[in-house]
Amino acid sequence: MSDTFHVNPHSIPPAARNHHLIVDMQENKIISDDGKQRQPAEQWAEFTDENVLAELPPGTRSLGNFLHGASFWSRNARIETEQADGSQKSFFIKLTSASIGEATVAGEFASMTALHQIVPHSTPRPIAHGTYASNPSIHFFLCDFIDMIDELPDIRTFTYKIAQLHSTSESPNGKYGYSTPTYLGRLAQHTAWTSSWEVFFTNYMKHLMSSIESVQDPDQEFRSLFDAIVELVIPRLMRPLETGGRSIRPCLVHGDLYAGNVSVDEAALEPIVYDATCLYAHNESKYWTIAIDGSEGDLAQRGLLRHKIGRPYMKAYFRQFPISEPEEDLEDRNALYILSLEAMRALLAKFPGGYESWARERGKDPAPRPEAW
């Protein structure tokens, strides 16, 4: 099979129709007859593929696609349409040409579907995910388009919706994890079902570290700190949640709920969340996390942190969803869940004896490490 194929010029964006395009499947790029390489997702976001039209209501006629918003890992567009009854309706499409693109859009569709079932007025309605008929290297996620105000929602309303999500969702098997692989950008999350939160979180972090080291040279200080975090700090802060008569349960969490994935519905003035990468997890773990591995500084430099979900939102949330016991560990758990380099150093300095030392200080026999089940 050839690694390239020619594209029908009538099925490409109008702006590109003056060039005869060739899609190089092996290199995953578009090359025009003028020799210029074009970004596949951006070019293909400018027209409506037949597989996308097939997912829209019968009789839908596309009036054009318009690039909308910014993303590091995808290209986004608003699809303007005329419906069978003559009314106009907009849809939102996200495209990716990454090698793992099919899996990422499937994960986002599963995540947004799960959220929409519980908080339907706070999420765009997911419609479909799939692959372009005209280019099998382009994968899409399709949902309703919502005009949004680029600001944070009302604290009370927003935290009520998130608390509602966490309190009413139920893991299908009572375990931590997820049934569909989900991604943080291009990074696959650990989603294997596990009964113990300590075990799940430990495996999650090990998987994350392995993924980081697979794409960049390992930093020896970070690696040493990470190993100590796994051995000492994770047991110290996670095991008390599930021992000594205390318990937590898996909640459906958004997975990447930082300020860049939160806006306000312009018409309804309701909070809207999007770009979900869901897990069933401890409700505190993925709610406030801006980024893992100290990336929040990088995100800020890239201009993504338009606003910051800060302490007032945390306080409002915990007025509606109780802090997990031991309550005095909350700040340290939050530091662990964010896990910046500075937080790692501080946590190790604070808990040099790990969980066993903490238990003995309270006159208790340390609970055994939970089995990986």
C-alpha positions as CSV (number, residue, x, y, z in Angstrom):
1,M,0.0,0.0,0.0
2,S,1.3,3.4,-0.9
3,D,2.3,5.8,1.9
4,T,0.7,8.7,0.1
5,F,-2.7,9.4,-1.5
6,H,-4.1,12.3,-3.5
7,V,-7.0,14.3,-2.1
8,N,-10.0,15.4,-4.0
9,P,-9.7,19.2,-4.2
10,H,-13.5,19.6,-3.7
11,S,-13.3,18.0,-0.3
12,I,-10.7,20.4,1.1
13,P,-10.9,23.9,2.6
14,P,-11.7,26.6,0.0
15,A,-8.5,28.4,0.9
16,A,-6.4,25.4,0.0
17,R,-8.2,24.5,-3.3
18,N,-5.6,26.3,-5.4
19,H,-3.1,23.6,-4.6
20,H,-3.1,20.0,-5.4
21,L,-2.6,18.3,-2.0
22,I,-0.9,15.0,-1.1
23,V,-1.3,13.4,2.3
24,D,1.9,11.6,3.4
25,M,0.6,8.9,5.7
26,Q,4.0,7.7,6.8
27,E,5.1,11.2,7.9
28,N,1.5,12.3,8.8
29,K,1.7,15.6,6.9
30,I,0.0,17.5,4.1
31,I,2.2,18.6,1.2
32,S,0.9,21.0,-1.5
33,D,2.2,21.2,-5.1
34,D,4.1,24.3,-4.1
35,G,6.2,22.1,-1.8
36,K,5.0,23.6,1.5
37,Q,4.1,21.4,4.4
38,R,0.7,22.1,6.0
39,Q,-0.5,21.1,9.4
40,P,-3.1,18.4,8.8
41,A,-5.5,19.1,11.7
42,E,-5.6,22.8,11.0
43,Q,-6.3,22.4,7.2
44,W,-8.9,19.7,7.7
45,A,-10.7,21.6,10.4
46,E,-11.8,24.1,7.7
47,F,-14.2,21.7,6.0
48,T,-16.9,19.3,7.1
49,D,-16.1,15.7,6.3
50,E,-18.8,13.3,5.3
51,N,-18.3,11.2,8.4
52,V,-19.0,14.3,10.5
53,L,-22.1,15.2,8.5
54,A,-23.4,11.7,9.0
55,E,-23.4,12.3,12.8
56,L,-25.4,15.5,12.5
57,P,-29.3,15.7,12.3
58,P,-30.8,14.4,9.0
59,G,-31.0,17.2,6.5
60,T,-28.1,19.2,8.0
61,R,-26.3,21.4,5.4
62,S,-22.9,22.7,6.3
63,L,-22.4,26.5,5.8
64,G,-18.7,26.4,6.7
65,N,-16.2,25.7,9.3
66,F,-14.4,28.4,11.3
67,L,-11.3,27.8,13.4
68,H,-12.2,28.4,17.0
69,G,-10.0,28.5,20.1
70,A,-6.5,27.2,20.7
71,S,-5.0,23.9,21.8
72,F,-1.5,22.4,21.9
73,W,-2.7,19.0,20.8
74,S,-5.6,19.6,18.5
75,R,-7.3,22.1,16.1
76,N,-10.8,23.3,16.9
77,A,-13.5,24.7,14.7
78,R,-17.1,25.9,14.9
79,I,-19.3,24.3,12.2
80,E,-22.1,26.6,11.1
81,T,-25.1,24.6,9.7
82,E,-28.6,25.0,8.3
83,Q,-31.0,22.5,9.6
84,A,-33.8,20.7,7.7
85,D,-36.4,23.2,9.0
86,G,-34.3,26.2,7.8
87,S,-32.9,27.2,11.3
88,Q,-29.3,27.6,11.9
89,K,-27.3,25.7,14.5
90,S,-23.6,25.5,15.4
91,F,-21.5,22.5,16.4
92,F,-18.0,22.3,17.8
93,I,-15.4,19.9,16.4
94,K,-11.9,19.1,17.7
95,L,-9.4,17.4,15.4
96,T,-6.1,15.7,16.0
97,S,-3.7,14.1,13.6
98,A,-1.5,12.5,16.3
99,S,-0.7,8.8,16.1
100,I,-2.8,8.3,19.2
101,G,-5.5,10.6,18.0
102,E,-8.2,7.9,17.7
103,A,-7.7,6.9,21.3
104,T,-7.6,10.5,22.6
105,V,-10.9,11.5,21.0
106,A,-12.5,8.2,22.1
107,G,-11.4,8.9,25.7
108,E,-12.7,12.5,25.5
109,F,-16.1,11.3,24.2
110,A,-16.4,8.7,26.9
111,S,-15.4,11.3,29.5
112,M,-17.8,14.1,28.3
113,T,-20.6,11.6,27.9
114,A,-20.2,10.5,31.5
115,L,-20.1,14.1,32.8
116,H,-23.1,15.1,30.6
117,Q,-25.3,12.3,32.1
118,I,-24.8,13.8,35.6
119,V,-24.4,17.6,35.0
120,P,-26.1,18.1,31.6
121,H,-26.4,21.9,31.9
122,S,-22.7,22.3,32.7
123,T,-21.2,20.4,29.7
124,P,-21.6,20.6,26.0
125,R,-23.7,17.7,24.7
126,P,-21.3,15.2,23.2
127,I,-22.4,13.8,19.8
128,A,-19.8,11.5,18.3
129,H,-16.2,10.7,17.7
130,G,-14.6,9.1,14.7
131,T,-12.2,9.4,11.8
132,Y,-12.5,11.5,8.6
133,A,-13.5,9.5,5.5
134,S,-11.4,11.8,3.4
135,N,-8.3,11.4,5.5
136,P,-7.9,8.4,7.9
137,S,-5.1,10.2,9.8
138,I,-7.6,12.8,11.1
139,H,-9.7,12.0,14.1
140,F,-12.6,14.1,15.5
141,F,-14.6,14.7,18.6
142,L,-18.0,16.4,17.9
143,C,-20.3,18.2,20.3
144,D,-22.8,21.0,20.6
145,F,-21.4,24.5,20.3
146,I,-21.9,26.8,23.3
147,D,-21.1,30.5,23.2
148,M,-19.0,31.1,26.3
149,I,-17.8,34.0,28.3
150,D,-14.1,33.8,29.0
151,E,-14.2,34.1,32.7
152,L,-14.6,31.9,35.8
153,P,-18.1,31.1,36.9
154,D,-19.8,32.1,40.1
155,I,-18.1,30.4,43.0
156,R,-21.2,29.0,44.7
157,T,-22.8,27.7,41.5
158,F,-19.6,26.2,40.1
159,T,-18.6,24.4,43.3
160,Y,-22.2,23.2,43.8
161,K,-22.1,21.6,40.3
162,I,-18.7,19.9,41.0
163,A,-19.9,18.7,44.4
164,Q,-23.0,17.3,42.8
165,L,-20.9,15.5,40.2
166,H,-18.7,13.9,42.9
167,S,-21.5,13.1,45.3
168,T,-23.9,11.5,42.9
169,S,-21.5,9.6,40.6
170,E,-20.9,5.9,41.3
171,S,-18.1,3.7,40.0
172,P,-19.6,0.9,38.0
173,N,-17.7,-1.7,40.0
174,G,-16.9,0.2,43.2
175,K,-13.2,0.5,42.1
176,Y,-10.9,3.3,41.1
177,G,-9.9,3.7,37.4
178,Y,-11.8,4.0,34.2
179,S,-13.3,1.7,31.5
180,T,-11.8,3.7,28.6
181,P,-8.2,4.9,28.2
182,T,-8.1,8.7,28.8
183,Y,-5.3,11.2,28.1
184,L,-3.7,14.3,29.5
185,G,-2.7,15.9,26.3
186,R,-0.8,13.0,24.6
187,L,-0.1,11.3,27.9
188,A,-2.2,8.1,28.5
189,Q,-3.4,8.0,32.1
190,H,-3.2,4.9,34.3
191,T,-6.9,3.7,34.4
192,A,-6.6,0.0,35.5
193,W,-9.4,-0.8,38.0
194,T,-8.1,-1.1,41.6
195,S,-10.0,-1.4,44.9
196,S,-7.5,0.5,47.0
197,W,-7.0,4.2,46.4
198,E,-3.4,4.0,47.8
199,V,-2.6,1.3,45.3
200,F,-4.3,3.0,42.4
201,F,-2.6,6.4,43.1
202,T,0.8,4.7,43.5
203,N,0.4,2.9,40.2
204,Y,-0.9,6.1,38.6
205,M,2.2,8.0,39.6
206,K,4.6,5.2,38.6
207,H,3.0,5.1,35.2
208,L,3.3,8.9,34.9
209,M,7.0,8.8,35.8
210,S,7.6,6.1,33.3
211,S,5.9,8.1,30.6
212,I,7.9,11.2,31.4
213,E,11.2,9.3,31.3
214,S,10.3,7.6,28.0
215,V,10.2,11.0,26.2
216,Q,13.0,12.9,28.0
217,D,16.2,12.3,29.8
218,P,15.6,11.5,33.4
219,D,16.4,14.1,36.0
220,Q,18.3,12.3,38.7
221,E,17.1,14.6,41.5
222,F,13.5,14.3,40.5
223,R,13.9,10.5,40.1
224,S,15.3,10.2,43.6
225,L,12.7,12.5,45.1
226,F,10.0,10.6,43.3
227,D,11.1,7.2,44.6
228,A,11.1,8.5,48.2
229,I,7.6,10.0,47.6
230,V,6.3,6.6,46.5
231,E,8.0,4.8,49.5
232,L,7.2,7.3,52.2
233,V,4.8,10.1,51.4
234,I,2.1,8.3,49.4
235,P,1.6,5.7,52.2
236,R,1.7,8.4,54.8
237,L,-1.1,10.5,53.2
238,M,-3.1,7.8,51.4
239,R,-3.3,4.9,53.8
240,P,-5.0,6.9,56.6
241,L,-7.9,7.6,54.2
242,E,-8.8,3.9,54.1
243,T,-7.8,2.6,57.6
244,G,-8.6,3.3,61.2
245,G,-12.3,3.3,60.6
246,R,-12.0,5.9,57.8
247,S,-13.1,5.3,54.2
248,I,-13.5,7.1,50.9
249,R,-15.2,6.1,47.7
250,P,-14.5,6.5,44.0
251,C,-16.1,9.6,42.5
252,L,-16.2,10.6,38.8
253,V,-13.7,13.4,38.4
254,H,-13.2,15.7,35.4
255,G,-9.5,14.9,35.5
256,D,-8.0,18.2,34.3
257,L,-10.2,20.9,35.9
258,Y,-8.0,23.9,35.8
259,A,-9.1,27.4,34.8
260,G,-8.4,26.8,31.1
261,N,-11.1,24.2,30.9
262,V,-13.8,26.2,32.7
263,S,-16.0,29.0,31.3
264,V,-19.5,30.5,31.5
265,D,-22.5,29.8,29.2
266,E,-23.2,33.3,27.7
267,A,-26.9,32.7,27.4
268,A,-27.7,30.7,30.6
269,L,-24.8,32.1,32.7
270,E,-24.2,28.6,33.9
271,P,-20.7,27.1,34.5
272,I,-19.4,25.1,31.6
273,V,-16.6,22.5,31.8
274,Y,-15.0,20.7,28.9
275,D,-11.8,18.9,27.7
276,A,-12.5,16.2,30.3
277,T,-10.2,13.2,30.9
278,C,-12.2,11.3,33.5
279,L,-11.3,8.8,36.2
280,Y,-13.1,7.4,39.2
281,A,-10.8,8.7,41.9
282,H,-10.6,10.4,45.3
283,N,-12.7,13.5,44.8
284,E,-9.9,15.8,46.1
285,S,-7.3,14.3,43.8
286,K,-8.2,15.7,40.4
287,Y,-10.4,18.6,41.4
288,W,-7.8,21.3,42.2
289,T,-4.9,20.0,40.3
290,I,-3.6,22.5,37.7
291,A,-0.9,20.2,36.4
292,I,1.4,17.4,37.5
293,D,5.2,17.4,37.7
294,G,5.3,21.2,38.3
295,S,4.0,22.1,34.9
296,E,1.8,24.9,36.1
297,G,4.6,27.4,35.6
298,D,5.0,26.2,32.0
299,L,1.3,26.5,31.5
300,A,1.2,30.0,32.8
301,Q,4.1,31.0,30.5
302,R,2.1,29.6,27.5
303,G,-0.8,31.8,28.4
304,L,-3.2,29.1,29.3
305,L,-4.0,30.1,32.8
306,R,-6.3,32.9,32.0
307,H,-7.7,32.7,35.6
308,K,-6.8,30.6,38.6
309,I,-9.2,28.5,40.6
310,G,-7.9,29.3,44.0
311,R,-8.5,29.0,47.7
312,P,-12.0,30.7,47.7
313,Y,-13.2,27.9,45.3
314,M,-11.7,25.3,47.5
315,K,-13.4,26.6,50.6
316,A,-16.8,26.9,48.9
317,Y,-16.5,23.3,47.5
318,F,-15.7,21.9,51.0
319,R,-18.8,23.6,52.4
320,Q,-20.7,21.3,50.1
321,F,-18.6,18.1,50.1
322,P,-16.9,17.3,53.4
323,I,-13.1,17.1,53.6
324,S,-11.8,13.6,53.8
325,E,-10.5,12.4,57.1
326,P,-7.9,12.9,58.5
327,E,-8.9,16.5,57.8
328,E,-5.6,17.9,59.0
329,D,-3.9,16.2,56.1
330,L,-5.8,18.2,53.4
331,E,-3.1,20.7,52.5
332,D,-0.5,18.0,52.3
333,R,-2.7,15.8,50.2
334,N,-3.3,18.7,47.8
335,A,0.5,19.2,47.6
336,L,1.0,15.5,46.8
337,Y,-1.7,15.5,44.1
338,I,-0.1,18.5,42.4
339,L,3.4,17.1,43.0
340,S,5.7,19.9,41.9
341,L,9.4,19.6,42.6
342,E,9.0,22.1,45.5
343,A,6.1,20.2,47.0
344,M,8.1,16.9,46.8
345,R,11.0,18.4,48.8
346,A,8.6,19.9,51.4
347,L,6.6,16.7,51.8
348,L,9.7,14.6,52.3
349,A,11.1,17.1,54.9
350,K,7.8,17.0,56.7
351,F,7.3,13.2,56.7
352,P,10.7,11.6,56.8
353,G,9.4,8.6,58.7
354,G,6.5,7.9,56.3
355,Y,3.3,6.2,57.4
356,E,4.7,3.8,60.0
357,S,6.2,6.7,62.0
358,W,2.8,8.6,61.9
359,A,0.9,5.5,63.1
360,R,3.3,4.8,66.0
361,E,3.2,8.4,67.1
362,R,-0.5,7.9,67.7
363,G,0.0,4.6,69.6
364,K,-1.4,2.5,66.7
365,D,0.0,-0.5,64.9
366,P,0.7,0.5,61.3
367,A,-1.9,-0.9,58.9
368,P,-0.3,-3.2,56.3
369,R,0.3,-2.0,52.8
370,P,-2.9,-2.9,50.8
371,E,-2.7,-5.6,48.2
372,A,-2.7,-4.7,44.5
373,W,-6.3,-5.9,43.8
